C-alpha cells in the first residue's frame, strides 16, 4: 500500500474540489514527435480501459445532441463490476452541487443562504456566525473530517451532528477557505431541521422529483436496484477489491448514487450565479471504489459526465485532457506507464528524511533512509516499510506502473514534499521532525 491509499486519500467523504482545493499542474504533451494523440473522447477512454485504468460510463452532449453515451469495460476487471450506460454510480462530492442547488437556486425562503444557523438549529456549539453560504463556501472554520477515525459504526443524524459540533475550529468562521466535508454534512442536517424532515426526503422532494432525476437516490435505496455499479479499489496491488457497502451507509445522508443521464439533466438546469461561474459548472468526486466528474459549459451548450467504479482512474489528467479536447486540442492517447529509476541519491535522502503529516487528511508518514535506500513507513499500517526509488532528483516512486509518487520542491534550501496521486494532484506534506540516514 503506497501511502494509505494515495489512490484513495478521500475514502471517507470525497475528493477535494479539484479546481480550487488541490495543486494541479497542467500536463504537457511529450516532446516526442511520435507521440500518438487524439481529439476523440471514445478513443481516449478505450485506451484507458485497455490499460485497466477506466471502467465506467462517459456521457457527452453538445447543442442538445448526445455525442457519447457509452459504457467502457476495463481489461481484467471483476465481472461484478461490469456496467451499462444506465448503471448507477456513487457520485461522491459531485453531490455537493445538489446542496448548492437547493440553497442558492431553489431556496424555501428568500435569503435562505444567509440566515444564521442558530436561528433554527438546536444544539450547543452552533457558531453564531455560521450560515449555509459560509458552509457551502468552506469558510466555516471546521476541519476537513478525513483525519477523524470513524470506525465501522453507523452514525445517526444526531450522532453526526454531535460529532461535528464537538470539533475544534481551525480558525474563526469567515477567515479562510478550508475544504470541509464536516461542513457539508452539517448542511444536510441544517436543511433537514429547517424543513422538519429527514434530509433524504427533503432532497427527494425539492431536487430529485422537480428535476425528474428518476435514477438518483441514497445508497441504501441504490443497493436494492439491479443496476448499481459495484465499486472497486486497489489497496495493495493490482488486485481489485470490492468496496465495502457499510462505508456508504455510515451516515444517514450524503451518499448518493446516480446515472450519467440524470447528472447531465441536473447540471443543465443549474442557473444560479452562486453555482455557475462564467457559464461553467463543474465538480469532481472520489470515494472508495468510485471516481466522478461533472462539467457543463452553458456558453458552448456542452455537457460531460464521467462515472467510474474503479479508483485506478488518473482523474486529474482525465479532467485536464477532456477540457483540451473540448476546445479541439489533441491530447496524448493514454499509454502504459513504465517509470525508470536512477541511482540512489543519499544526499537528497538525508535532506528529506523525517516524520511528516499529510495535510489533506492528517495521516502520519515517516521517511527513513540508510546507505542503501530510502523507505516509506506508515505507522497506522501493519505492512513493512516500502522502498522508494528516485525517478530523478525531485521525484520518488514505488510502483513503476502507476503515477503515484512524491515530489520534492526546494525553498530556501529546505525541502517541501508533496504526495502526488489521482493522475497528478499534489497534496502538501508538513515535516514535523527531521531524521538522519545514520539514525
C-alpha positions in Angstrom: 0.0 0.0 0.0 1.6 3.3 -1.1 0.5 5.9 1.4 -2.7 4.8 3.0 -4.3 4.6 -0.4 -2.8 7.5 -2.3 -5.4 6.5 -4.8 -8.0 6.7 -2.0 -6.9 9.7 0.0 -10.6 10.7 0.3 -12.0 7.4 1.4 -14.4 8.8 3.9 -16.1 11.7 2.1 -14.9 12.6 -1.3 -12.5 14.4 -3.5 -11.5 18.0 -2.7 -12.6 20.5 -5.3 -10.1 19.7 -7.9 -10.4 23.1 -9.3 -9.6 25.0 -6.1 -8.6 22.7 -3.3 -5.6 20.9 -4.8 -2.5 22.0 -6.6 -2.9 20.5 -10.0 -0.1 21.1 -12.6 -1.2 21.0 -16.2 0.3 18.0 -18.0 2.3 18.8 -21.1 2.5 17.0 -24.4 5.6 14.9 -24.9 8.3 16.4 -27.0 8.5 13.1 -28.8 7.1 13.8 -32.3 5.9 10.2 -32.5 3.6 10.6 -29.5 0.1 9.4 -30.6 -2.6 12.0 -29.9 -6.4 12.1 -30.3 -9.3 14.5 -30.2 -11.8 11.7 -29.8 -13.3 11.1 -26.4 -14.2 7.4 -27.2 -10.7 6.6 -28.4 -9.3 8.2 -25.2 -11.4 6.2 -22.8 -11.0 3.0 -24.8 -7.2 3.4 -24.4 -7.7 3.9 -20.6 -10.0 0.9 -20.4 -7.4 -1.3 -22.3 -4.9 -0.3 -19.7 -7.3 -1.2 -16.9 -7.4 2.5 -15.9 -11.1 3.0 -16.5 -14.3 1.1 -16.0 -17.4 3.2 -16.2 -19.7 5.4 -18.3 -18.9 8.5 -20.3 -21.6 10.9 -21.5 -21.0 13.9 -23.8 -23.6 16.2 -25.5 -23.3 19.4 -27.4 -26.2 21.6 -28.5 -28.7 19.0 -27.2 -27.2 16.3 -29.4 -25.9 13.3 -27.5 -22.5 12.5 -28.9 -21.3 9.8 -26.5 -23.3 7.7 -24.0 -21.1 4.7 -23.6 -20.0 2.1 -21.1 -16.4 1.0 -21.1 -15.1 -2.2 -19.6 -11.6 -2.4 -18.2 -9.3 -5.2 -19.0 -9.2 -7.9 -16.4 -11.9 -6.2 -14.3 -14.2 -8.3 -12.0 -17.3 -9.5 -13.7 -19.4 -8.0 -10.9 -18.1 -4.6 -12.0 -19.5 -4.7 -15.5 -21.6 -1.6 -16.2 -24.1 -0.2 -18.8 -24.9 3.4 -19.7 -27.9 3.1 -17.3 -25.8 2.0 -14.3 -25.9 4.0 -11.1 -22.6 5.1 -9.5 -21.7 6.7 -6.3 -21.2 10.3 -7.2 -19.1 11.3 -4.2 -18.5 15.1 -3.9 -20.4 15.8 -7.1 -23.4 15.5 -4.7 -22.4 18.9 -3.2 -23.8 20.6 -6.3 -27.2 19.4 -5.1 -26.8 21.1 -1.8 -25.8 24.3 -3.6 -28.8 24.0 -5.9 -31.3 23.7 -3.1 -29.8 26.6 -1.1 -29.0 29.0 -3.9 -31.4 28.2 -6.8 -34.4 26.6 -5.1 -34.5 28.0 -1.5 -37.6 27.7 0.7 -37.4 31.4 1.6 -35.6 34.4 0.1 -32.1 34.9 1.7 -32.0 31.3 2.9 -28.3 31.1 2.4 -27.5 34.0 4.8 -29.8 33.2 7.7 -27.7 32.4 10.8 -28.0 28.7 11.6 -28.5 29.5 15.3 -32.0 30.8 14.4 -33.3 27.3 13.6 -30.8 24.6 14.6 -31.0 23.1 18.1 -27.8 22.2 19.9 -24.8 23.5 21.7 -21.7 24.9 19.9 -23.6 26.3 16.8 -21.4 29.2 16.0 -23.4 32.4 15.8 -21.6 33.4 12.6 -22.4 30.2 10.6 -24.7 30.4 7.6 -25.4 27.9 4.9 -23.4 30.2 2.5 -20.4 30.0 4.8 -20.6 26.2 5.0 -21.1 25.9 1.2 -18.1 28.1 0.6 -15.9 26.1 3.0 -15.4 29.1 5.3 -16.8 27.7 8.5 -13.5 27.0 10.2 -14.5 23.4 10.6 -11.7 20.8 9.9 -11.9 18.5 6.8 -13.1 15.4 8.6 -10.8 12.9 7.0 -8.4 12.8 10.0 -11.2 11.5 12.2 -11.2 7.8 12.9 -14.9 6.9 12.2 -14.5 3.2 12.7 -17.2 0.8 11.3 -20.1 2.2 13.4 -23.0 3.9 11.6 -23.9 7.3 12.8 -27.5 8.6 13.3 -28.2 12.2 12.3 -28.0 13.3 16.0 -24.7 11.5 16.5 -23.3 13.0 13.3 -24.4 16.4 14.5 -22.8 16.0 17.9 -19.6 14.8 16.3 -19.4 17.8 14.0 -20.2 20.3 16.7 -17.5 18.8 19.0 -14.8 19.6 16.5 -12.5 22.5 17.5 -12.4 25.1 14.8 -9.2 25.7 12.8 -9.9 29.4 12.5 -12.7 31.8 13.2 -15.6 31.5 10.6 -15.0 33.5 7.5 -11.2 33.9 7.9 -10.1 31.2 5.4 -11.2 28.8 2.7 -10.6 25.3 4.1 -12.4 22.4 2.4 -14.6 20.6 4.9 -16.8 17.6 4.5 -17.9 18.0 8.1 -19.4 21.3 6.9 -21.4 19.7 4.1 -22.7 17.0 6.5 -23.9 19.8 8.7 -25.6 21.5 5.7 -27.7 18.3 5.3 -28.6 18.3 8.9 -29.5 22.0 8.9 -31.7 21.6 5.8 -33.5 18.7 7.4 -34.2 20.7 10.6 -35.5 23.7 8.6 -38.0 21.5 6.6 -38.6 19.3 9.7 -38.0 16.3 7.6 -35.2 13.8 7.1 -32.6 15.3 4.7 -33.1 12.4 2.3 -36.8 13.2 2.0 -36.0 16.9 1.5 -33.7 16.3 -1.4 -36.1 13.8 -3.0 -39.0 16.3 -2.8 -37.0 19.5 -3.5 -34.4 18.4 -6.0 -34.8 14.9 -7.5 -38.5 14.9 -8.2 -38.9 18.5 -9.6 -35.9 18.0 -11.9 -37.0 14.5 -12.9 -33.9 12.7 -11.6 -35.5 9.3 -11.5 -32.3 7.3 -11.1 -30.8 9.4 -8.3 -31.1 8.1 -4.7 -29.3 7.4 -1.5 -27.0 4.4 -1.1 -29.5 2.3 0.9 -32.1 2.6 -1.9 -29.5 2.1 -4.7 -28.3 -1.2 -3.2 -31.8 -2.5 -3.8 -31.5 -1.8 -7.5 -30.2 -4.3 -10.1 -28.0 -1.8 -12.0 -26.0 -0.2 -9.3 -22.2 -0.3 -10.1 -20.1 -2.1 -7.6 -17.0 -0.1 -6.8 -13.5 -1.5 -6.7 -10.2 -0.2 -5.3 -6.6 -1.4 -5.1 -5.3 -1.1 -1.6 -2.0 -3.1 -2.1 -1.5 -4.4 -5.6 -3.1 -4.9 -9.0 -5.9 -7.0 -7.4 -9.3 -5.2 -7.4 -11.1 -5.3 -4.0 -14.8 -4.7 -3.8 -15.7 -1.5 -1.9 -17.5 -2.4 1.4 -21.1 -1.4 1.4 -21.1 -0.2 5.0 -18.8 2.6 4.0 -21.7 4.2 2.1 -24.2 3.6 4.9 -22.2 5.1 7.7 -24.1 8.4 7.6 -27.8 8.8 7.1 -27.4 11.3 4.3 -24.7 12.4 1.9 -24.0 9.2 0.0 -25.8 9.4 -3.4 -25.9 7.1 -6.4 -26.9 8.4 -9.8 -26.6 7.8 -13.6 -24.8 9.8 -16.2 -28.1 10.8 -17.8 -29.5 12.0 -14.6 -26.5 14.1 -13.8 -26.5 15.6 -17.3 -30.1 16.6 -16.9 -29.4 18.0 -13.4 -26.4 20.2 -14.4 -28.2 21.7 -17.4 -30.8 23.2 -15.1 -28.4 25.0 -12.9 -28.7 28.7 -13.4 -27.7 30.3 -10.1 -24.6 32.6 -10.4 -23.6 31.3 -7.0 -23.0 27.9 -8.6 -22.3 28.7 -12.3 -19.2 30.8 -12.9 -18.7 32.3 -16.4 -21.3 29.9 -17.7 -19.5 26.8 -16.3 -20.5 24.3 -13.6 -18.1 21.5 -12.7 -17.2 19.3 -9.8 -15.2 16.1 -9.3 -15.5 13.4 -6.7 -13.8 10.4 -5.2 -15.0 7.7 -2.8 -13.7 4.3 -2.0 -14.2 2.4 -5.3 -15.5 5.4 -7.3 -14.5 8.4 -9.3 -16.8 11.0 -10.8 -16.7 14.3 -12.8 -19.4 16.6 -14.0 -18.9 19.5 -16.4 -21.3 21.8 -18.1 -20.5 24.9 -20.3 -23.7 26.8 -21.0 -21.9 29.1 -23.4 -20.9 26.1 -25.6 -24.0 24.0 -24.6 -21.6 21.2 -23.8 -22.2 18.7 -21.0 -19.8 16.0 -20.0 -20.2 13.3 -17.3 -17.6 10.7 -16.3 -18.6 8.0 -13.7 -16.2 5.2 -12.8 -16.4 2.3 -10.4 -12.6 1.9 -10.2 -10.1 4.0 -8.3 -7.4 3.4 -11.0 -8.7 6.4 -13.0 -6.0 9.1 -13.3 -8.7 11.7 -12.7 -6.6 14.8 -12.7 -5.1 14.0 -16.1 -8.5 13.0 -17.4 -10.1 16.3 -16.4 -7.3 18.3 -18.0 -7.3 16.2 -21.2 -11.1 16.5 -21.6 -11.0 20.3 -21.3 -8.4 20.4 -24.0 -10.4 18.1 -26.2 -13.5 20.2 -25.8 -11.6 23.1 -27.4 -10.4 20.9 -30.3 -6.9 20.4 -29.0 -5.3 16.9 -29.4 -4.1 15.2 -26.3 -1.8 12.2 -25.8 -3.5 8.8 -26.0 -3.1 7.1 -22.6 -0.4 4.5 -22.7 1.2 2.1 -20.2 3.4 3.7 -17.6 6.9 2.2 -17.1 8.9 4.5 -14.9 12.7 4.2 -14.8 14.8 4.7 -11.6 18.1 6.5 -11.5 20.8 5.7 -8.9 20.0 6.2 -5.2 20.6 9.8 -4.1 21.9 9.5 -0.5 22.5 13.3 -0.1 18.9 14.1 -1.1 17.6 11.2 1.1 19.4 12.7 4.1 17.8 16.1 3.4 14.2 14.8 3.2 14.1 12.0 5.8 11.7 12.7 8.6 8.2 12.4 10.1 5.5 14.0 8.0 1.8 14.9 8.2 -0.2 14.6 5.0 -2.1 17.9 5.5 -5.2 16.8 3.5 -6.2 14.0 5.9 -3.8 14.2 8.9 -2.1 10.9 8.0 1.4 10.4 9.5 4.1 9.2 7.1 7.7 8.5 8.0 10.6 8.6 5.6 13.7 6.7 6.8 16.9 6.1 5.0 20.3 4.3 5.2 23.3 3.9 3.0 21.3 1.7 0.5 18.0 3.4 0.1 15.0 5.5 1.4 11.9 3.9 2.8 8.2 4.8 3.4 6.7 3.9 6.7 3.0 4.2 7.6 2.7 3.8 11.4 -1.0 3.0 11.0 -0.3 0.1 8.7 1.0 -3.4 9.6 2.9 -3.6 6.4 6.7 -3.5 6.2 8.4 -0.3 5.0 8.3 0.2 1.3 11.4 1.2 -0.6 11.1 4.3 -2.7 13.1 4.9 -5.9 14.4 8.1 -7.4 13.0 8.8 -10.9 15.0 12.0 -10.9 16.3 14.3 -8.2 12.8 15.7 -7.5 10.6 12.6 -7.8 10.3 9.4 -5.8 8.1 6.5 -6.7 7.3 2.9 -5.5 5.4 1.2 -8.3 6.8 1.8 -11.8 3.4 1.1 -13.3 1.5 4.0 -11.6 1.8 7.7 -11.4 1.5 8.0 -7.6 4.7 9.5 -6.3 6.4 12.0 -4.0 7.6 15.4 -5.4 10.3 17.5 -3.9 10.5 21.2 -4.1 13.2 23.4 -2.5 12.5 26.7 -0.8 15.4 28.5 0.9 17.4 25.2 0.8 14.6 23.5 2.7 12.6 20.6 1.1 8.9 20.7 0.7 7.3 17.3 -0.1 4.1 16.6 -1.9 2.2 13.3 -2.3 1.2 13.1 -5.9 -1.9 11.0 -6.7 -5.1 10.7 -8.8 -3.2 11.4 -12.0 -1.2 14.4 -10.9 -3.0 16.1 -7.9 -0.4 17.3 -5.4 -1.1 17.2 -1.7 1.4 19.0 0.6 3.2 17.3 3.4 4.4 19.0 6.6 7.6 17.8 8.2 7.2 17.5 11.9 10.7 16.1 12.7 13.8 15.5 10.7 15.7 12.2 10.7 19.1 11.2 9.6 20.2 8.2 7.5 22.6 7.4 10.4 19.8 7.0 12.9 
